[in-house]
Amino acid sequence: MARVTVEDCVDKVENRFELVLLASHRARLISQGAAITIDRDNDKNPVVALREIADETLSPGDLKEDLIHSLQKHVEVDEPEAVAVPQVTAGDNVAADVDADSEAEDNVSFDSMSEEELLAGIEGLVAPEKSDDY
């Protein structure tokens, strides 16, 4: 009886591998206590699942969505997009004791620092002193 049922189901679900996945998922649901939509007729759960798919009492699309949902471990939640934060420039954090002329020269944003400026800054760094503690 199962062979005839499989051939009936291929019309509803063209891919046999997908049919096996859907029918096995439905058979597991039946064994967990889900209500069946057809008469059992002394059939086992996999045959009942195939007959349900063949008789179109269950939608293959709904079974596929349920199967995917049961296999997901992390469900993505649509969260609102973050509000754009204004870009901070070097001139925004200048100390009060710096005069206005040097503040105008330091008004460079961090995202647009040129390679020459980066190299000049690195050359100005002092190497840390070596100690016996490390």
Buried (B, 14 or more C-beta within 10 A) or exposed (E): EEEEBBEBBEEBBEEEEBBBBBBBBBBBBBEEEEEBEBEEEEBEBBBBBBBBBBBEEBEBEEBBEBBEEEEEEEEEEEEEEEEEEEEEBBBEEBEEEEEEEEEEEEEEEEEEEEEEEEEEEEEEEEEEEEEEEE
